[in-house]
Amino acid sequence: MRARRRIHMLAATAATVMALAACSLGDTDTSAGGSADGSGGSDGSSDSDGRTLVAGTGTVPHLNPQIIVSPSVNAAAGGMLETLVRMNDSYELVPWLAREWEISDDGRTVTLMLEEDVSWHDGEPFTSEDVKFNFEEVMQYQSYGGALTESVDSVEVPDDHTVVVNLSQPYGPFMEVLTQQYLLPKHIYEGTDVLENPANMEPVGTGAFVFESFSEGQEVTMTANPDYWGGEVGVDRMVYVIMKDTNATALAMLAGEIHMGGAGQGMLDQIEADENLDVTQNGQLGRQFIFTMNNDMEELSDPAVRQLVYSAIDRAQVAEIALPGISVAAASMYPEELNWIEPGVDYREEFAYDVDAINTGLDEAGYPRGDDGFRFTIRLHFMSTTAESRAVAEVMKSSMAEVGINLDLNGEDVNVFTENVYQKRDFDTAIVEATLGVDPSLGITRWYECNPEKANAQNPSGVCDEELQEAADNALRTAGQDERAEYFRTIQDRAAELMISAPIVFHTARSVFNTTLWNGLGSEDHLVGTDWTTVTPNE
């Protein structure tokens, strides 16, 4: 057996949080721990005992993250429901309900050793039977979990604290997928419709907080679990206030009514100027703005021309102007945190924004400038729901004009964009802000793999490359990291040659914490989840 050594528990962060979208500042319930008129003040005097932590979050339709994958649902439910493992922001696995694990040399058997003396909030013991039930009956409803369970042959429970998962074939991101699987209690869900179970609105978990109330469109409240297996919880009461937009959240944080939340670009200066608030990018899953091209368009049917078009994006300017302080120009299809892959290319050099070289290349490709100074016009589709997407598009339009490409900007709402780009493929080029996921096979390679079914949020180019697809399949079905890295390098090599899609920048969202009120928020050690035993009030 090849053992995965237990990584030491890392200092925590409270930042699974911040996708923001529903309930204006004026509608905020003052029971959330602050007065709606802002009289609480940013010094943190909003709660009488100082041990109620208030967070801003987006729309929360229910509290079961296994049904809808949403940062807001994960944030609100994540203090109550827990996963077997978590991940830090170096993409390293961190033990949680599974204290240790072993993976067989052939990658077909995974043995999970569970924490002992763990109880559900209703007092029932958490055992291996609960984990077996989740593999067999629950994980199928979550997108990543559903793909994983297709490879599960059987689940054995030799004792109350050991689970043996037998796979029909190796599944490379097995443990990484488990960071996204929130465990539900067998004794409450067994024999019921998982999608309709009342516990979806009133969770019973093993986490640091116990469900108290859920007012749809307003707030979710929970109280400290006095019997939490992880230790004493330093927050007596947790309230997630549902906000309509980032400006409302920012104003509430400046007033001291909200203690943690997200911050849009427009309010950032005021937030950073407040001595009580700390802004960080830590504790966030990475994201990318990815550029994709339609192979059916005549001017974009030649890979050499597609490479020149990608080179015509001044990615450094996108990072500096459109997403200042939170982004870096992409050096490859993988972010630098995935340093075990070592991609062997550098897009900043191979596809540099060299105006003279790009002009020469386009001339030689048979696209001279016309009387209007442009060689050709291509449409760029983007989702107009965020200011960041438009800002990226504007920089792209300017930089492409320098080499004679007229970029016609088409901002669309999510539904229209989805129909035009993925379903109809009625587009020339597009940019998408997308998560990188917890593993390259889950969040990155989908933009390059074959997509004959025209699935949403996957490669819309119309190109299906057998060599790339074979490497992607092998990376998914291989357990060893070194072997997987070889396949990911093959994908990178073919992706650079084909140039159907490529990242413009990698970035992370900003989170804001009231550090005058609380210690232990905003740590850089975790991407997924929070160790609430390390969060304490400043008293």
Backbone torsions as a table, in degrees:
resi	resn	phi	psi	omega
1	MET	NA	140.9	175.0
2	ARG	-98.9	113.6	-174.0
3	ALA	-87.0	140.4	168.6
4	ARG	-93.8	113.2	-179.5
5	ARG	-68.9	147.0	177.6
6	ARG	-69.6	128.6	175.3
7	ILE	-85.4	140.6	179.8
8	HIS	-60.2	142.2	175.0
9	MET	-57.4	133.1	-175.5
10	LEU	-101.6	155.8	176.6
11	ALA	-59.8	151.6	-161.8
12	ALA	-95.4	172.1	169.2
13	THR	-140.3	152.4	173.8
14	ALA	-106.4	63.0	-173.1
15	ALA	-139.9	48.5	161.1
16	THR	-85.5	3.3	-161.1
17	VAL	-80.9	-135.3	166.3
18	MET	31.2	70.1	157.2
19	ALA	-117.0	122.2	-163.5
20	LEU	-114.2	136.0	177.6
21	ALA	-166.9	3.3	-175.7
22	ALA	-153.6	118.2	171.0
23	CYS	114.4	109.9	-170.9
24	SER	-69.6	163.5	-179.3
25	LEU	-58.1	-39.5	-178.3
26	GLY	-66.4	-21.5	-179.2
27	ASP	-94.0	0.9	-175.9
28	THR	-61.7	129.5	176.6
29	ASP	-72.6	122.9	-177.2
30	THR	-64.7	-13.7	175.8
31	SER	-68.3	-11.1	178.8
32	ALA	-69.0	-7.8	175.2
33	GLY	116.9	9.7	178.6
34	GLY	-157.7	161.7	179.9
35	SER	-87.5	140.0	-177.0
36	ALA	-65.1	-18.7	179.1
37	ASP	-86.9	0.9	176.5
38	GLY	85.8	8.4	-175.3
39	SER	-69.7	-12.0	178.8
40	GLY	-61.9	-35.1	179.3
41	GLY	79.1	148.8	-175.8
42	SER	-75.3	-1.3	176.3
43	ASP	-78.9	-4.3	172.5
44	GLY	93.6	23.4	-179.6
45	SER	-88.3	22.0	-172.9
46	SER	-78.1	-18.3	-178.1
47	ASP	-123.9	136.5	-171.2
48	SER	-62.7	-37.8	-177.5
49	ASP	-100.6	-4.4	175.8
50	GLY	71.7	9.4	-177.8
51	ARG	-117.5	16.3	171.5
52	THR	-102.9	120.6	179.5
53	LEU	-100.9	129.0	-176.3
54	VAL	-115.5	127.9	-179.2
55	ALA	-122.0	148.4	172.5
56	GLY	-96.0	138.1	178.1
57	THR	-146.3	175.8	-177.1
58	GLY	-92.8	-160.2	-176.3
59	THR	-59.8	130.9	179.8
60	VAL	-125.6	95.7	-178.2
61	PRO	-74.4	-27.5	177.4
62	HIS	-162.5	-174.0	-172.8
63	LEU	-124.7	34.4	175.3
64	ASN	-121.0	100.5	-177.4
65	PRO	-68.4	-8.6	177.4
66	GLN	-77.6	-15.4	-177.0
67	ILE	-98.3	-44.6	178.1
68	ILE	-125.8	122.7	176.9
69	VAL	-83.4	108.6	-176.2
70	SER	-149.6	132.0	176.5
71	PRO	-55.7	-35.8	-178.7
72	SER	-69.3	-42.7	177.8
73	VAL	-66.1	-43.9	178.1
74	ASN	-59.3	-40.4	-178.9
75	ALA	-65.2	-50.5	-175.3
76	ALA	-68.9	-35.8	-177.4
77	ALA	-90.9	-18.8	-171.7
78	GLY	-66.4	-19.9	175.5
79	GLY	-79.8	-16.5	-177.9
80	MET	-103.4	-42.3	179.6
81	LEU	-102.2	148.7	-175.6
82	GLU	-130.4	163.9	178.7
83	THR	-109.8	167.3	178.8
84	LEU	-70.5	-38.0	178.1
85	VAL	-138.5	160.8	175.6
86	ARG	-128.6	-176.6	-172.8
87	MET	-141.2	139.3	175.1
88	ASN	-93.6	176.8	-172.2
89	ASP	-83.1	15.7	164.5
90	SER	-107.0	15.7	-179.9
91	TYR	63.0	27.9	175.8
92	GLU	-96.0	140.6	179.3
93	LEU	-75.4	141.7	-178.9
94	VAL	-124.7	123.9	179.8
95	PRO	-58.9	145.5	174.4
96	TRP	-138.8	-105.6	176.2
97	LEU	-67.2	-26.7	168.9
98	ALA	-95.5	112.0	-175.4
99	ARG	-79.6	-25.5	178.0
100	GLU	-151.7	163.8	174.7
101	TRP	-154.7	156.7	176.4
102	GLU	-132.7	140.7	176.7
103	ILE	-121.0	128.1	-177.5
104	SER	-64.9	159.4	-177.2
105	ASP	-59.4	-32.2	179.7
106	ASP	-88.0	1.2	176.1
107	GLY	72.6	11.5	-174.5
108	ARG	-102.4	-6.0	178.8
109	THR	-133.1	125.3	177.7
110	VAL	-119.1	123.8	179.0
111	THR	-109.8	124.7	-178.3
112	LEU	-110.3	125.3	175.2
113	MET	-102.1	118.8	-171.1
114	LEU	-90.5	154.0	169.9
115	GLU	-61.9	144.3	178.6
116	GLU	-100.6	165.7	178.7
117	ASP	59.6	38.3	175.2
118	VAL	-106.1	135.0	179.9
119	SER	-124.6	149.6	169.0
120	TRP	-71.3	164.1	-175.7
121	HIS	-62.0	-22.7	179.0
122	ASP	-90.4	7.8	175.6
123	GLY	95.9	-12.1	178.7
124	GLU	-70.3	143.0	-179.1
125	PRO	-71.1	143.5	172.5
126	PHE	-87.3	122.3	-176.7
127	THR	-134.3	178.3	178.4
128	SER	-61.8	-26.1	177.7
129	GLU	-63.5	-34.9	176.8
130	ASP	-64.3	-42.5	-179.3
131	VAL	-66.6	-43.5	176.7
132	LYS	-57.5	-44.8	178.9
133	PHE	-60.3	-41.3	180.0
134	ASN	-66.2	-41.2	175.9
135	PHE	-61.3	-40.0	-172.4
136	GLU	-87.0	-29.1	-170.9
137	GLU	-125.3	-16.5	-170.9
138	VAL	-114.8	-44.9	-172.6
139	MET	-60.0	-24.9	-178.8
140	GLN	-60.5	-22.4	-176.8
141	TYR	-83.0	-13.1	179.4
142	GLN	-100.8	140.0	-169.7
143	SER	-57.1	-51.4	179.2
144	TYR	-67.7	-41.0	179.8
145	GLY	-64.0	-37.2	178.7
146	GLY	-61.6	-41.6	178.2
147	ALA	-66.2	-39.1	179.6
148	LEU	-64.8	-46.5	-173.9
149	THR	-66.5	-17.8	175.1
150	GLU	-63.8	-22.1	179.7
151	SER	-96.8	-0.8	-178.0
152	VAL	-86.1	121.5	176.1
153	ASP	-84.6	-48.2	-177.8
154	SER	-159.6	159.9	177.2
155	VAL	-127.4	124.5	-179.8
156	GLU	-110.9	150.2	178.7
157	VAL	-130.9	83.5	-177.4
158	PRO	-64.0	-24.6	174.0
159	ASP	-155.6	-178.8	-173.6
160	ASP	-66.4	-16.1	-173.3
161	HIS	-128.2	20.6	177.8
162	THR	-134.6	134.3	178.1
163	VAL	-127.1	130.2	177.6
164	VAL	-116.4	116.9	-179.5
165	VAL	-104.2	119.5	178.8
166	ASN	-100.4	125.8	-175.6
167	LEU	-106.6	147.0	175.6
168	SER	-73.8	-24.4	177.0
169	GLN	-157.8	156.0	179.3
170	PRO	-59.5	148.5	177.3
171	TYR	-129.9	103.0	-171.0
172	GLY	-48.6	-52.1	-176.6
173	PRO	-92.1	33.8	-176.2
174	PHE	-53.6	-56.1	-176.4
175	MET	-68.3	-35.2	178.9
176	GLU	-63.2	-38.4	177.8
177	VAL	-63.3	-34.5	-179.3
178	LEU	-65.0	-20.6	175.7
179	THR	-67.3	-15.1	-178.1
180	GLN	-106.3	2.4	-175.2
181	GLN	-105.0	104.3	-179.8
182	TYR	-83.5	124.7	-171.9
183	LEU	-80.3	136.5	179.0
184	LEU	-111.8	149.3	-176.6
185	PRO	-75.1	128.9	179.8
186	LYS	-59.9	-41.9	-173.6
187	HIS	-67.9	-14.2	178.1
188	ILE	-101.6	-32.5	-175.1
189	TYR	-99.0	-20.7	-176.4
190	GLU	-61.5	133.1	178.8
191	GLY	78.4	7.5	179.8
192	THR	-116.9	169.0	171.2
193	ASP	-80.3	111.2	-176.2
194	VAL	-56.1	-37.3	-176.4
195	LEU	-71.0	-23.0	-175.0
196	GLU	-112.9	2.4	-176.6
197	ASN	-62.9	133.5	-179.9
198	PRO	-58.0	-22.4	179.7
199	ALA	-68.3	-12.3	174.0
200	ASN	-64.5	-23.4	178.8
201	MET	-104.2	-15.3	179.5
202	GLU	-137.2	76.4	-170.6
203	PRO	-62.3	145.3	168.3
204	VAL	-118.6	112.3	-175.8
205	GLY	-128.0	-162.2	176.3
206	THR	-113.5	5.2	-168.6
207	GLY	-78.0	-177.5	-174.8
208	ALA	-69.4	-17.8	-178.1
209	PHE	-124.4	147.5	178.9
210	VAL	-108.0	134.5	-179.0
211	PHE	-56.0	136.5	174.9
212	GLU	-117.1	-54.8	-178.6
213	SER	-159.2	159.2	178.2
214	PHE	-141.9	110.0	174.7
215	SER	-104.6	106.1	-174.6
216	GLU	-56.1	133.9	179.7
217	GLY	78.4	-0.8	-177.6
218	GLN	-124.7	-69.2	-175.7
219	GLU	-162.0	159.3	172.4
220	VAL	-120.8	129.6	-179.4
221	THR	-123.0	148.1	179.8
222	MET	-150.5	159.0	-178.7
223	THR	-121.5	159.3	-177.6
224	ALA	-59.8	139.1	176.3
225	ASN	-81.8	110.9	-176.4
226	PRO	-69.1	-16.0	-178.0
227	ASP	-115.0	30.7	-175.6
228	TYR	-65.3	129.2	-176.5
229	TRP	-63.4	-25.3	-176.3
230	GLY	-82.0	-10.2	-179.0
231	GLY	126.9	-171.2	-178.0
232	GLU	-72.5	135.1	178.9
233	VAL	-94.1	125.4	-174.2
234	GLY	-83.7	-4.0	178.8
235	VAL	-110.3	121.2	-178.2
236	ASP	-73.7	-37.6	-175.1
237	ARG	-144.0	137.9	-179.1
238	MET	-121.2	131.4	-179.7
239	VAL	-128.6	124.3	172.0
240	TYR	-103.1	112.8	179.1
241	VAL	-92.4	127.5	-177.1
242	ILE	-83.9	121.0	-174.3
243	MET	-112.9	153.7	-178.6
244	LYS	-82.9	-32.9	-176.3
245	ASP	-156.7	168.5	-176.3
246	THR	-69.4	-29.7	178.2
247	ASN	-65.3	-42.2	178.1
248	ALA	-62.5	-40.8	178.6
249	THR	-64.4	-43.4	-179.3
250	ALA	-62.3	-43.2	178.9
251	LEU	-62.9	-39.6	179.0
252	ALA	-66.6	-36.0	177.0
253	MET	-69.7	-39.7	177.3
254	LEU	-63.0	-31.0	179.2
255	ALA	-84.4	-5.9	-179.4
256	GLY	83.5	7.9	-178.5
257	GLU	-83.9	-29.4	178.2
258	ILE	-116.5	136.1	-175.3
259	HIS	-100.9	-19.4	173.8
260	MET	-154.6	147.0	-177.0
261	GLY	-179.7	-169.4	178.7
262	GLY	-99.2	165.9	-179.4
263	ALA	-138.1	124.9	174.2
264	GLY	-80.5	165.8	-176.8
265	GLN	-59.8	-35.4	-173.7
266	GLY	-66.3	-28.5	-177.4
267	MET	-104.1	3.4	-170.2
268	LEU	-63.4	-40.5	-178.4
269	ASP	-60.1	-43.7	179.3
270	GLN	-65.9	-40.7	179.3
271	ILE	-62.0	-47.3	-176.9
272	GLU	-67.1	-24.8	179.9
273	ALA	-80.4	-13.6	-178.9
274	ASP	-83.5	119.1	-175.1
275	GLU	-68.7	-14.7	-179.9
276	ASN	-86.5	-12.5	-173.3
277	LEU	-112.9	143.6	178.3
278	ASP	-121.5	131.5	-179.7
279	VAL	-105.3	131.5	-179.4
280	THR	-143.9	153.8	171.3
281	GLN	-101.3	-2.4	-177.3
282	ASN	-70.6	156.6	177.1
283	GLY	75.0	25.2	-178.9
284	GLN	-124.4	142.9	169.2
285	LEU	-69.0	135.7	-179.6
286	GLY	-65.6	155.0	178.8
287	ARG	-132.6	168.8	177.0
288	GLN	-142.3	150.7	162.0
289	PHE	-98.5	111.7	-177.0
290	ILE	-106.0	139.4	-179.3
291	PHE	-104.6	128.8	-179.3
292	THR	-131.5	148.9	-174.2
293	MET	-126.6	148.2	-178.5
294	ASN	-92.6	113.7	-178.4
295	ASN	-63.9	-19.1	-178.2
296	ASP	-76.0	-17.5	177.6
297	MET	-74.6	131.9	-172.9
298	GLU	-53.9	-48.1	-177.4
299	GLU	-67.8	-19.5	-176.5
300	LEU	-109.0	14.4	-178.8
301	SER	-83.2	-12.5	-179.5
302	ASP	-101.8	121.7	-179.9
303	PRO	-55.6	-34.4	-179.7
304	ALA	-64.2	-38.6	178.3
305	VAL	-71.1	-39.3	177.7
306	ARG	-60.4	-38.7	177.1
307	GLN	-62.2	-39.5	178.9
308	LEU	-67.9	-38.9	179.1
309	VAL	-64.7	-43.2	176.5
310	TYR	-62.8	-41.8	178.5
311	SER	-60.9	-27.2	-177.7
312	ALA	-74.1	-3.3	173.6
313	ILE	-89.0	118.3	176.7
314	ASP	-78.8	87.2	-173.5
315	ARG	-66.0	-31.3	177.3
316	ALA	-64.7	-37.7	177.8
317	GLN	-70.1	-36.1	175.6
318	VAL	-58.3	-46.5	-179.9
319	ALA	-64.0	-40.5	-174.4
320	GLU	-78.5	-36.6	-173.2
321	ILE	-100.5	-47.8	-174.6
322	ALA	-80.3	-36.9	-175.7
323	LEU	-132.8	59.4	-174.4
324	PRO	-65.9	135.4	173.4
325	GLY	82.3	-10.4	-176.5
326	ILE	-126.6	5.0	-174.0
327	SER	-141.2	160.6	174.2
328	VAL	-136.0	145.6	175.8
329	ALA	-62.8	137.7	-176.1
330	ALA	-71.4	133.7	175.4
331	ALA	-94.9	-19.8	177.1
332	SER	-160.7	-173.1	178.2
333	MET	-76.9	-7.5	179.8
334	TYR	-114.7	137.7	176.5
335	PRO	-69.2	159.0	-175.6
336	GLU	-64.2	-21.8	178.7
337	GLU	-63.9	-24.9	177.3
338	LEU	-88.6	55.5	-171.9
339	ASN	-71.3	-10.4	177.2
340	TRP	-72.0	-12.9	-179.6
341	ILE	-84.6	-37.6	-178.3
342	GLU	48.3	75.0	-169.1
343	PRO	-63.5	-24.8	176.6
344	GLY	81.3	6.9	175.2
345	VAL	-132.7	160.5	173.9
346	ASP	-136.6	103.7	-177.8
347	TYR	-58.7	-28.2	-178.2
348	ARG	-67.3	-22.9	177.2
349	GLU	-100.0	-46.8	-175.9
350	GLU	-70.8	-30.3	179.5
351	PHE	-127.0	53.3	-176.3
352	ALA	-69.4	151.7	174.6
353	TYR	-81.1	78.8	-179.7
354	ASP	-110.6	99.3	-171.8
355	VAL	-57.6	-44.7	-178.6
356	ASP	-63.3	-46.0	-178.5
357	ALA	-65.8	-38.9	179.3
358	ILE	-67.6	-42.7	177.3
359	ASN	-59.1	-44.7	178.9
360	THR	-62.4	-44.0	-179.4
361	GLY	-62.4	-42.3	179.3
362	LEU	-68.7	-36.9	174.8
363	ASP	-59.7	-48.2	-177.9
364	GLU	-67.3	-25.2	178.6
365	ALA	-79.7	-4.5	177.5
366	GLY	92.6	26.7	178.7
367	TYR	-123.3	76.3	179.1
368	PRO	-72.9	161.4	175.9
369	ARG	-70.6	142.6	174.7
370	GLY	-88.7	-174.1	-179.1
371	ASP	-62.1	-27.3	-179.9
372	ASP	-85.6	1.6	178.3
373	GLY	89.9	-3.9	-178.5
374	PHE	-107.2	148.3	178.0
375	ARG	-86.0	-42.8	176.5
376	PHE	-164.0	165.6	178.2
377	THR	-113.2	133.0	174.1
378	ILE	-129.3	143.6	179.3
379	ARG	-83.4	141.4	172.8
380	LEU	-118.2	115.8	177.7
381	HIS	-94.2	139.2	176.1
382	PHE	-151.1	158.4	178.8
383	MET	-81.9	120.2	-174.8
384	SER	-83.3	5.6	-176.9
385	THR	-74.6	-14.3	177.5
386	THR	-124.8	142.4	178.2
387	ALA	-66.1	-29.2	-179.2
388	GLU	-63.8	-40.6	179.8
389	SER	-63.0	-43.2	178.6
390	ARG	-65.9	-39.0	179.5
391	ALA	-62.4	-41.5	176.8
392	VAL	-62.2	-44.7	-179.2
393	ALA	-61.6	-39.3	-178.9
394	GLU	-65.5	-41.3	177.5
395	VAL	-64.9	-40.5	178.6
396	MET	-61.6	-42.5	179.9
397	LYS	-60.4	-43.4	-178.8
398	SER	-66.2	-45.5	-176.3
399	SER	-70.7	-35.0	178.4
400	MET	-70.4	-31.6	177.8
401	ALA	-61.0	-28.7	-179.6
402	GLU	-64.5	-22.6	180.0
403	VAL	-113.3	16.3	172.8
404	GLY	83.9	20.8	175.3
405	ILE	-105.7	122.9	179.7
406	ASN	-91.9	112.6	-178.2
407	LEU	-96.6	115.5	180.0
408	ASP	-92.6	109.5	-173.9
409	LEU	-80.4	128.8	179.8
410	ASN	-126.3	91.8	176.5
411	GLY	-82.9	130.3	-174.4
412	GLU	-137.8	155.6	173.8
413	ASP	-72.7	171.6	-171.4
414	VAL	-59.1	-44.2	-176.1
415	ASN	-66.2	-42.9	179.7
416	VAL	-67.4	-42.3	178.0
417	PHE	-59.5	-46.9	-178.9
418	THR	-60.1	-43.5	-179.6
419	GLU	-65.3	-46.3	-175.5
420	ASN	-70.2	-42.7	-172.8
421	VAL	-84.4	-47.4	-173.2
422	TYR	-93.9	-43.0	-173.0
423	GLN	-85.1	-53.2	-179.9
424	LYS	-86.3	-22.7	-172.2
425	ARG	53.6	39.6	177.9
426	ASP	-96.9	72.1	-178.4
427	PHE	-155.6	162.7	173.7
428	ASP	-102.4	-55.8	176.1
429	THR	-137.3	162.5	178.7
430	ALA	-152.8	153.5	169.2
431	ILE	-120.0	142.5	-178.9
432	VAL	-134.7	132.9	170.3
433	GLU	-88.5	117.3	-171.6
434	ALA	-137.9	150.0	176.2
435	THR	-72.0	149.8	175.6
436	LEU	-84.8	-14.2	-179.6
437	GLY	73.4	-178.6	-177.8
438	VAL	-93.5	-3.4	179.1
439	ASP	-156.3	145.2	-178.2
440	PRO	-57.9	-32.6	179.4
441	SER	-69.0	-18.0	-175.9
442	LEU	-99.0	-34.9	-173.2
443	GLY	-120.5	-14.6	-173.1
444	ILE	-110.4	-50.5	-172.0
445	THR	-67.7	-17.9	-179.4
446	ARG	-61.4	-21.9	-179.7
447	TRP	-81.5	-2.6	-176.8
448	TYR	-126.3	-18.7	-178.7
449	GLU	-74.8	163.0	177.4
450	CYS	-61.2	144.3	-177.9
451	ASN	-140.6	62.4	-176.7
452	PRO	-65.6	-23.7	-178.9
453	GLU	-84.8	-1.0	-178.7
454	LYS	55.9	46.2	178.9
455	ALA	-69.1	147.9	178.9
456	ASN	-67.5	151.4	175.3
457	ALA	57.2	35.7	173.7
458	GLN	-139.4	173.3	-175.9
459	ASN	-46.4	110.4	179.5
460	PRO	-100.2	9.3	-169.9
461	SER	-70.4	-23.9	-173.6
462	GLY	89.7	-3.2	179.1
463	VAL	-94.0	130.9	175.3
464	CYS	-126.2	105.5	-175.9
465	ASP	-101.2	121.3	-174.3
466	GLU	-64.8	-40.2	-178.9
467	GLU	-65.2	-43.9	179.2
468	LEU	-65.5	-43.6	-178.6
469	GLN	-63.7	-39.8	178.2
470	GLU	-62.2	-42.0	178.5
471	ALA	-65.3	-39.5	178.8
472	ALA	-65.2	-41.8	177.9
473	ASP	-62.9	-42.4	-179.1
474	ASN	-66.8	-38.1	178.0
475	ALA	-62.4	-36.6	-179.9
476	LEU	-72.6	-32.8	-173.4
477	ARG	-102.2	20.6	178.5
478	THR	-121.5	135.6	-175.2
479	ALA	-88.3	-36.2	-174.5
480	GLY	-74.6	134.2	-177.1
481	GLN	-64.5	-40.0	-179.5
482	ASP	-63.5	-42.4	177.8
483	GLU	-66.1	-41.2	179.0
484	ARG	-62.1	-39.5	179.8
485	ALA	-58.3	-38.6	178.4
486	GLU	-61.2	-43.7	179.4
487	TYR	-66.4	-39.0	178.6
488	PHE	-66.0	-32.4	176.2
489	ARG	-68.5	-36.9	175.7
490	THR	-62.9	-42.9	177.3
491	ILE	-59.4	-44.2	179.9
492	GLN	-61.5	-44.5	-179.7
493	ASP	-60.1	-46.5	-179.3
494	ARG	-69.6	-36.6	179.3
495	ALA	-62.6	-38.8	178.8
496	ALA	-68.2	-36.7	178.9
497	GLU	-70.5	-44.5	-177.0
498	LEU	-76.0	-39.1	-177.9
499	MET	47.9	57.3	172.8
500	ILE	-90.6	-29.7	177.3
501	SER	-148.1	154.3	176.8
502	ALA	-165.3	144.8	178.5
503	PRO	-72.7	143.2	174.8
504	ILE	-89.9	-54.0	176.8
505	VAL	-141.6	155.5	166.6
506	PHE	-104.1	143.3	-178.8
507	HIS	-154.4	166.8	174.0
508	THR	-133.2	152.3	178.7
509	ALA	-74.3	161.2	175.9
510	ARG	-94.4	139.7	170.4
511	SER	-117.5	149.3	-177.9
512	VAL	-123.9	135.4	-178.6
513	PHE	-131.5	143.4	174.7
514	ASN	-86.6	99.2	-176.5
515	THR	-84.5	-9.3	172.1
516	THR	-74.2	-33.6	-179.2
517	LEU	-85.6	-35.8	-167.5
518	TRP	-132.9	142.5	169.3
519	ASN	-100.7	147.8	171.9
520	GLY	90.6	4.1	176.1
521	LEU	-93.7	147.2	173.5
522	GLY	80.5	19.2	178.1
523	SER	-65.8	153.7	-176.2
524	GLU	-88.9	4.7	-168.1
525	ASP	-86.0	-22.4	-175.1
526	HIS	-120.9	142.7	168.7
527	LEU	-92.7	-41.9	-173.3
528	VAL	-122.5	124.7	175.0
529	GLY	93.1	169.1	-176.2
530	THR	-140.6	134.4	171.7
531	ASP	-94.0	96.0	-174.5
532	TRP	-71.5	-9.1	177.4
533	THR	-73.7	-13.0	-179.8
534	THR	-100.7	-2.1	179.7
535	VAL	-96.3	123.7	-177.6
536	THR	-137.0	152.1	178.2
537	PRO	-76.4	150.4	171.0
538	ASN	-81.8	107.9	-175.3
539	GLU	-111.7	NA	NA
